[in-house]
């Protein structure tokens, strides 16, 4: 899926933790085409931990 005007938005959800999403120009996380949690979990491998740490920065 190609996005014409991609925008990265972040939010801290009270139940789902830190979220990052990619929208098609919207500033609202609920309009995300791609949504992911960026909280580091114990079962994340080293590559995923590194990726999430970079996003946190």
Steps between C-alpha positions, in 0.01 A plus 500: 500500500647832394442804718478836323583714802644275775518640851636330812293556812560382856280474806498352847189289539392424861442129428731425206809705595710700256373478144644614167296513182533604138207692354423639157535864606278491809624604843261259675633161613162339438549561124820290493564267209779334698499490881751348739582502868851624573516377859791259543382160622696214653433268205628745233817384325808723475409639157150604612638653822750705296227616260269605786786676682580704188134602468496608866795733432 
